[in-house]
Amino acid sequence: MKYADYIKQIEIDALWSGKKHVLWTLDPHVNILSGINGVGKSTIINKVFRSINTNGDVVNHLLKGVRITVEPEDATHVRFDMIRSLDSPVLDTETLNMVDARIRSALDFQLYHLQRKYLDYQVNIGNRIIAELQQGNAEAAQQLSQAKKRFQDIVDDLFAETGKKIVRTENEIRFSQIGETLVPYQLSSGEKQMLAILLTVLVENQQHYVLFMDEPEVSLHIEWQKQLIDLILELNPNVQIILTTHSPAVIMAGWADSVTEVDDITV
């Protein structure tokens, strides 16, 4: 199994009952799909996302009419994840309450799974730090701990106005606020959204992977929208971002050249 560094090109036949064909050549790092409502931004992202099976197989597509070219060309799989925009209510509350009674939305459920990945990430990093220290590589061990610390610093900075800080003595993510301890499910929708994005990036442990985001700016304050892409790339410079957006703020920090209009890639 060989993993790709990034997706090089996306081709979709019959976007809408044979009326549109998509051919999109991608940048290795940042790709922003723009266009008016109803033009097909989310349809394109979702078709590509669903065409890669849960094992990341890009050779045997599950969705007919989607072809993905990757780099290197002989790679058979791609690591990927998807961030959706709306903090919508969950449908099967009985099942979810069996997991955690505090879960009330799809975003809560996503954060629940990310907490599990975060624990695995810390175990993995801890084992690597021990191995480096045993070999006398103190500098390498220190470097391994920097990504988690930077993640915590970023979240503390973003949440500073409301007085929330990550409790750094716990393995699971908890926040302190004016003497109270909060779990992620008690955050605002915007805070949950930003936490989910940054956690998703962190736990990939700086591997090459593709992050799909469908209008990630929903619920985010305009200042957070401006910082979003830069913060993602800071946590993992090897990520390839493919996102849709309506917000000019998302591209304000110098990403205008990364914007592609849907009309420019459809025939």
Phi, psi and chi 1 to 4 in degrees:
 res  aa     phi    psi   chi1   chi2   chi3   chi4
   1 MET       -  119.3 -174.7 -177.8  -61.5      -
   2 LYS  -117.5  125.9 -176.8  172.6 -177.9  178.5
   3 TYR   -92.3  143.6  -78.0   96.7      -      -
   4 ALA   -79.0  153.5      -      -      -      -
   5 ASP   -76.7  -38.7  -68.2  -17.2      -      -
   6 TYR  -167.3  165.8   60.5   91.6      -      -
   7 ILE   -85.8  128.1  -64.4  175.4      -      -
   8 LYS   -93.3  -36.2 -170.5  160.0   55.9  174.4
   9 GLN  -153.3  144.4 -170.9  175.9   76.4      -
  10 ILE  -120.9  130.5  -67.4  166.8      -      -
  11 GLU  -128.4  129.2 -171.2  170.5    5.4      -
  12 ILE  -128.0  125.0  -56.8  174.0      -      -
  13 ASP   -87.7  143.3  -67.0  -29.3      -      -
  14 ALA    53.3   63.2      -      -      -      -
  15 LEU   -58.6  -44.7 -176.0   60.3      -      -
  16 TRP  -129.8   90.3  -73.5  -44.5      -      -
  17 SER    50.5   42.9  -57.7      -      -      -
  18 GLY    83.9    1.8      -      -      -      -
  19 LYS   -86.1  -21.9  -66.1 -179.4  179.8  177.4
  20 LYS  -137.6  141.6  -69.2 -141.9  174.9 -176.3
  21 HIS  -118.1  133.7  179.4   86.3      -      -
  22 VAL  -110.3  133.0  172.7      -      -      -
  23 LEU  -136.7  110.0 -175.0   61.2      -      -
  24 TRP  -127.3  114.8 -171.6   10.7      -      -
  25 THR   -90.3  127.1  -59.5      -      -      -
  26 LEU  -104.9  151.0  -60.3  174.4      -      -
  27 ASP   -80.9  147.3  179.6   84.8      -      -
  28 PRO   -64.6  -17.4  -21.8   32.7      -      -
  29 HIS  -117.0  -60.6  -59.6  -65.1      -      -
  30 VAL  -129.1  126.8 -179.9      -      -      -
  31 ASN  -136.3  119.4  -57.2  -88.3      -      -
  32 ILE  -119.2  117.9  -58.0  168.2      -      -
  33 LEU   -97.6  125.0 -167.4   59.7      -      -
  34 SER  -126.5  162.6 -176.7      -      -      -
  35 GLY   157.9  165.6      -      -      -      -
  36 ILE   -69.3  164.9   61.5  172.6      -      -
  37 ASN   -57.7  136.3  -74.5  -30.9      -      -
  38 GLY    85.8   -0.3      -      -      -      -
  39 VAL   -81.7  -15.9   77.3      -      -      -
  40 GLY   118.9   13.4      -      -      -      -
  41 LYS   -58.9  -55.9  -59.4 -175.9  -58.8  -61.7
  42 SER   -66.2  -34.7  -65.3      -      -      -
  43 THR   -59.9  -43.8  -57.9      -      -      -
  44 ILE   -63.1  -50.6  -69.0  170.3      -      -
  45 ILE   -59.6  -44.7  -68.5  -71.8      -      -
  46 ASN   -69.1  -36.3  -74.3  -44.3      -      -
  47 LYS   -62.7  -43.4  -87.4 -175.2  175.0  -74.6
  48 VAL   -66.3  -45.3  175.9      -      -      -
  49 PHE   -58.8  -44.5  178.1   72.6      -      -
  50 ARG   -75.0  -17.1  -67.1 -160.7  -51.7  -89.3
  51 SER   -78.2  -16.5   74.5      -      -      -
  52 ILE   -96.9  121.7  -52.3  170.6      -      -
  53 ASN   -73.7  175.3   70.7   19.6      -      -
  54 THR   -63.6  -18.5   53.7      -      -      -
  55 ASN   -90.7    3.5  -66.6  -41.5      -      -
  56 GLY    79.1   16.4      -      -      -      -
  57 ASP   -71.8  118.7 -172.5   -9.3      -      -
  58 VAL  -107.1    7.3  -65.6      -      -      -
  59 VAL   -92.5  -47.0  175.1      -      -      -
  60 ASN  -104.5   90.0  -59.1  -52.6      -      -
  61 HIS   -70.8  138.9  -62.6  -57.1      -      -
  62 LEU   -83.1  -21.6  -65.0 -179.7      -      -
  63 LEU  -110.0  114.6 -168.4   67.1      -      -
  64 LYS   -62.6  138.6 -175.1  177.9  179.6 -179.1
  65 GLY    93.6    4.8      -      -      -      -
  66 VAL  -115.9  125.6  178.4      -      -      -
  67 ARG  -122.7  130.8  -71.1  177.7  -67.7  -78.2
  68 ILE  -120.3  127.6  -62.6  172.3      -      -
  69 THR  -106.0  131.4  -54.4      -      -      -
  70 VAL  -119.9  168.2  -63.3      -      -      -
  71 GLU  -123.1  124.4 -179.6   63.3   37.4      -
  72 PRO   -71.4  158.7   25.0  -33.7      -      -
  73 GLU   -66.2  -24.8  -67.7 -176.9   -2.8      -
  74 ASP   -89.2    5.2   61.5  -19.0      -      -
  75 ALA   -67.6  143.8      -      -      -      -
  76 THR  -107.9  -15.6   58.0      -      -      -
  77 HIS  -138.3  158.9  -69.9   70.6      -      -
  78 VAL  -135.9  135.4   60.0      -      -      -
  79 ARG   -78.6  137.9  -63.9 -177.7 -176.9   89.9
  80 PHE  -156.0  161.4   68.3   99.0      -      -
  81 ASP  -153.5  163.9 -143.9  -36.8      -      -
  82 MET  -130.1  132.8  166.5   71.5   94.5      -
  83 ILE  -111.5  121.8  -63.8  -71.2      -      -
  84 ARG  -101.8  164.7  -60.1 -168.5 -175.8  -82.6
  85 SER   -91.1  -36.8   57.3      -      -      -
  86 LEU   -94.4  138.1  -62.0  178.2      -      -
  87 ASP   -86.0   67.9 -166.1   11.6      -      -
  88 SER   -79.7  155.1   56.2      -      -      -
  89 PRO   -68.4  147.8   24.0  -33.3      -      -
  90 VAL   -78.4  157.3  -65.4      -      -      -
  91 LEU   -92.6  -45.2  -60.6  177.0      -      -
  92 ASP   -98.6   75.5 -171.5   -1.4      -      -
  93 THR   -66.3  -31.8   54.1      -      -      -
  94 GLU   -62.4  -45.7 -178.5  178.6   -8.6      -
  95 THR   -64.5  -44.1  -60.3      -      -      -
  96 LEU   -67.0  -35.7  -66.8 -178.5      -      -
  97 ASN   -66.6  -23.3  -75.2  -18.0      -      -
  98 MET   -70.2  -24.5  -69.0  173.3   62.5      -
  99 VAL   -81.9  -52.8  175.4      -      -      -
 100 ASP  -162.7  118.5 -168.6  -42.5      -      -
 101 ALA   -64.4  -15.4      -      -      -      -
 102 ARG   -82.0  -11.3  -65.1  165.8  -64.1 -173.6
 103 ILE   -75.9  124.8  -67.4  175.7      -      -
 104 ARG  -130.1   -3.6  -72.5  -67.8 -179.7  -90.9
 105 SER  -146.8  167.1   72.0      -      -      -
 106 ALA   -61.4  -35.7      -      -      -      -
 107 LEU   -69.1  -37.1 -166.1   46.2      -      -
 108 ASP   -59.7  -43.6  -71.5  -16.7      -      -
 109 PHE   -63.6  -39.2 -163.4   46.3      -      -
 110 GLN   -63.5  -41.9 -172.2  170.5   25.7      -
 111 LEU   -66.0  -34.7  -76.6  168.6      -      -
 112 TYR   -59.0  -48.2  172.2   82.6      -      -
 113 HIS   -67.6  -35.0  -75.9  -68.2      -      -
 114 LEU   -66.8  -34.0  -77.1  168.1      -      -
 115 GLN   -59.9  -41.0  -76.1  -90.5   39.9      -
 116 ARG   -64.6  -42.1  -48.5  -82.0   73.4   75.3
 117 LYS   -65.5  -35.7  -70.9 -175.9  178.5 -179.3
 118 TYR   -63.5  -40.1 -176.7   58.9      -      -
 119 LEU   -64.1  -44.9  -67.7  173.5      -      -
 120 ASP   -61.3  -41.5  -68.8  -18.6      -      -
 121 TYR   -58.8  -45.0  163.9   81.7      -      -
 122 GLN   -66.1  -38.1  -68.8  177.3   94.0      -
 123 VAL   -62.5  -45.2  169.9      -      -      -
 124 ASN   -60.8  -47.5  177.5  -93.2      -      -
 125 ILE   -65.3  -41.4  -68.8  -63.2      -      -
 126 GLY   -59.1  -43.0      -      -      -      -
 127 ASN   -65.2  -38.3  -70.9  -22.6      -      -
 128 ARG   -68.4  -37.6  -69.5  170.2   60.8 -169.2
 129 ILE   -63.5  -44.6  -71.4  173.1      -      -
 130 ILE   -60.0  -43.3  -69.1  169.8      -      -
 131 ALA   -62.7  -41.2      -      -      -      -
 132 GLU   -66.0  -41.6  -67.0  -68.5   -7.4      -
 133 LEU   -64.9  -38.2  -70.6  173.3      -      -
 134 GLN   -64.6  -26.3  -71.7  174.9  -21.4      -
 135 GLN   -93.0    5.2  -64.5  177.0   34.8      -
 136 GLY    79.2   17.2      -      -      -      -
 137 ASN   -98.6   71.3  -59.4  -33.9      -      -
 138 ALA   -63.2  -37.0      -      -      -      -
 139 GLU   -66.5  -42.2 -173.8  175.5  -18.8      -
 140 ALA   -64.8  -38.7      -      -      -      -
 141 ALA   -63.7  -42.0      -      -      -      -
 142 GLN   -63.6  -39.0  176.7   69.7   17.9      -
 143 GLN   -63.4  -37.3 -171.1   65.8   31.4      -
 144 LEU   -63.4  -28.8  -76.1  169.2      -      -
 145 SER   -84.7   -8.7   67.9      -      -      -
 146 GLN   -70.5  -35.6  -72.2  -53.4  -57.7      -
 147 ALA   -63.7  -45.2      -      -      -      -
 148 LYS   -63.1  -44.5  176.4 -176.3  171.4 -178.3
 149 LYS   -61.6  -41.4 -178.4 -179.6 -176.6  -59.7
 150 ARG   -66.1  -39.1 -177.7   56.8 -171.6  142.7
 151 PHE   -57.5  -48.0  161.1   78.0      -      -
 152 GLN   -62.7  -41.4  -66.6  170.4  -30.7      -
 153 ASP   -63.7  -41.4  -70.7  -15.4      -      -
 154 ILE   -62.6  -48.0  -71.8  170.4      -      -
 155 VAL   -63.5  -42.8  173.8      -      -      -
 156 ASP   -59.7  -41.2  -79.4   -7.1      -      -
 157 ASP   -66.6  -42.6 -175.8   56.5      -      -
 158 LEU   -65.5  -37.4  -69.1  170.3      -      -
 159 PHE   -93.6    7.2  -67.4    5.3      -      -
 160 ALA   -61.2  -35.6      -      -      -      -
 161 GLU   -62.7  -28.6  -83.2 -164.7   36.4      -
 162 THR   -98.7    6.5   57.9      -      -      -
 163 GLY    75.5   16.8      -      -      -      -
 164 LYS   -91.3  137.7  -62.2 -176.5 -175.9   75.7
 165 LYS  -136.6  142.7  -66.5  179.8   71.9   70.9
 166 ILE   -66.5  135.4  -73.4 -176.6      -      -
 167 VAL   -80.5  108.7  179.8      -      -      -
 168 ARG   -85.1   -2.4  -56.3 -164.5 -177.2 -157.7
 169 THR   -91.8   -3.2   55.2      -      -      -
 170 GLU  -110.1  148.9  -65.1 -163.9   22.1      -
 171 ASN   -76.2  -39.6  -69.7  -34.9      -      -
 172 GLU   -82.0  156.6  -72.5 -160.0   -1.0      -
 173 ILE   -76.7  122.3  -67.3  178.5      -      -
 174 ARG  -135.1  155.0  -61.4  -73.3 -172.8  -88.8
 175 PHE  -122.6  145.9  -66.5   89.4      -      -
 176 SER  -105.5  140.2   62.1      -      -      -
 177 GLN  -149.8  111.1 -176.8 -174.9   39.2      -
 178 ILE    49.0   48.9  -40.1  175.5      -      -
 179 GLY    84.0   -7.7      -      -      -      -
 180 GLU   -99.7  152.5  -62.3  -70.5  -28.8      -
 181 THR  -106.6  128.5  -60.7      -      -      -
 182 LEU  -116.7  144.7  -53.4  176.8      -      -
 183 VAL   -97.0  161.6  -65.4      -      -      -
 184 PRO   -54.8  -30.9  -29.8   37.2      -      -
 185 TYR   -66.7  -14.7  -43.3  124.2      -      -
 186 GLN   -92.9    1.0  -66.2  172.8  -76.4      -
 187 LEU   -78.0  166.5  -60.0  175.2      -      -
 188 SER   -70.9  165.9   70.8      -      -      -
 189 SER   -59.3  -42.6  -68.6      -      -      -
 190 GLY   -64.9  -40.9      -      -      -      -
 191 GLU   -65.6  -41.9  -70.9  170.1  -27.4      -
 192 LYS   -60.1  -43.8  -69.1  178.3 -169.6  176.9
 193 GLN   -61.1  -47.5  178.8   83.7  -10.6      -
 194 MET   -66.8  -41.4 -177.3   59.8   92.1      -
 195 LEU   -61.1  -42.9 -179.9   61.9      -      -
 196 ALA   -62.6  -41.4      -      -      -      -
 197 ILE   -63.8  -50.8  -67.6  170.3      -      -
 198 LEU   -67.4  -36.4  -63.5  179.1      -      -
 199 LEU   -65.5  -41.4 -104.5 -178.0      -      -
 200 THR   -58.1  -42.3  -62.4      -      -      -
 201 VAL   -69.0  -44.6  175.5      -      -      -
 202 LEU   -60.8  -48.4  175.1   71.7      -      -
 203 VAL   -70.6  -10.5  -62.5      -      -      -
 204 GLU   -75.6   -6.8  -74.3  -66.2  -18.5      -
 205 ASN    58.6   40.9 -159.4   12.0      -      -
 206 GLN    60.6   24.4  -61.0 -163.0  -14.6      -
 207 GLN   -80.5  161.3  -63.0 -179.6  105.0      -
 208 HIS   -68.7  126.5  -71.2  -80.8      -      -
 209 TYR  -162.7  168.9   86.4  108.7      -      -
 210 VAL  -110.6  129.0 -179.6      -      -      -
 211 LEU  -111.1  109.5  179.7   61.4      -      -
 212 PHE   -87.2  134.4  -63.9   97.2      -      -
 213 MET  -138.3  123.6  -65.0 -168.1  -70.9      -
 214 ASP  -103.3  103.3 -170.6   11.8      -      -
 215 GLU    49.9   61.1  -62.9 -177.0   18.0      -
 216 PRO   -68.6  -13.2   28.2  -36.9      -      -
 217 GLU   -74.0  -14.8   71.8  -84.8    4.3      -
 218 VAL   -58.6  129.7  174.7      -      -      -
 219 SER    80.7  -10.1  -62.6      -      -      -
 220 LEU   -89.6  136.5  -62.4 -174.7      -      -
 221 HIS   -60.2  150.7 -174.1  -82.9      -      -
 222 ILE   -59.0  -34.3 -170.9  169.2      -      -
 223 GLU   -68.0  -35.2  -68.8  -59.0  -36.7      -
 224 TRP   -69.9  -35.9  -70.8    9.7      -      -
 225 GLN   -59.0  -41.7  -66.1  179.3   34.0      -
 226 LYS   -63.7  -35.0  -69.0  177.5 -174.8  177.0
 227 GLN   -87.1  -14.1  -61.0  176.8   61.6      -
 228 LEU   -52.8  -56.0 -178.3   61.2      -      -
 229 ILE   -64.0  -43.9  -67.3  175.2      -      -
 230 ASP   -61.5  -40.1  -73.1  -30.8      -      -
 231 LEU   -66.4  -40.2  -69.2  176.9      -      -
 232 ILE   -61.0  -48.0  -70.1  171.0      -      -
 233 LEU   -69.1  -29.1  -67.6  175.2      -      -
 234 GLU   -66.5  -41.6 -178.1  179.8   -9.8      -
 235 LEU   -71.7  -33.5  -77.9  177.1      -      -
 236 ASN  -147.6   96.9 -174.7   -6.1      -      -
 237 PRO   -68.3   -7.7   22.6  -31.4      -      -
 238 ASN   -96.5    2.2  -63.7  -45.3      -      -
 239 VAL   -79.5  145.5   67.3      -      -      -
 240 GLN  -106.6  121.9 -179.1 -175.0   37.3      -
 241 ILE   -97.9  128.9  -60.1  169.1      -      -
 242 ILE  -127.6  110.1  -57.2  176.4      -      -
 243 LEU  -137.2  156.6   69.5   86.6      -      -
 244 THR  -109.4  150.2   70.0      -      -      -
 245 THR  -158.8  154.0 -175.0      -      -      -
 246 HIS  -109.0   -6.7  -76.0  -66.2      -      -
 247 SER   -95.3  123.1  173.5      -      -      -
 248 PRO   -63.4  -27.1  -18.8   30.3      -      -
 249 ALA   -62.2  -32.1      -      -      -      -
 250 VAL   -62.0  -30.6  172.1      -      -      -
 251 ILE  -102.2    4.4   64.7  173.6      -      -
 252 MET   -65.5  -25.0  -81.3 -176.8  179.6      -
 253 ALA   -88.4   33.3      -      -      -      -
 254 GLY    96.5   22.8      -      -      -      -
 255 TRP  -109.5   17.5  -61.5  106.2      -      -
 256 ALA   -60.8  -34.6      -      -      -      -
 257 ASP   -72.1   -9.9  -70.1  -17.2      -      -
 258 SER   -94.5    2.6  -60.1      -      -      -
 259 VAL   -85.8  134.0  176.3      -      -      -
 260 THR  -122.5  128.5  -63.0      -      -      -
 261 GLU   -82.1  139.1  -65.3  -69.5  -28.0      -
 262 VAL   -55.6  -39.7  171.8      -      -      -
 263 ASP   -60.3  -26.4  -71.9  -15.3      -      -
 264 ASP   -80.2  -12.3  -68.1  -24.2      -      -
 265 ILE  -119.9    9.2   59.7  172.1      -      -
 266 THR  -119.7  144.5   55.2      -      -      -
 267 VAL  -132.9      -  -67.3      -      -      -
